[in-house]
Amino acid sequence: MDRFVQWLGKLLLFIILAPIAFQLFVGLAAAVLPWLIALAVIAGVAAGLSAGLVLRRRLLPPGQGNPLLPGSQPLGPWRTRRPGGRRTWR
């Protein structure tokens, strides 16, 4: 019977203290979560701006053609010429 009373006392203590701990956790999350969201937005904006600047620097101005890969030759404003005649892969 003594163990049952101890177990019941622990259960009641847990039931009394659980809402307080939950409220502390929710309050901490409500205080920290907006800051985490703001930092994630700032990081995303910074990554997008830096990627845009890198692409703008790597690509040629419009009308001059753009390379397919960094370091490759630009295609030029005209279409690529292909050999005529029969298909050679058959």
ABEGO torsion letter per residue (X at the ends): XAAAAAAAAAAAAAAAAAAAAAAAAAAAAAAAAAAAAAAAAAAAAAAAAAAAAAAAAABBBBGAEBBABBGBBBAEABBBBBBBEBBAAX
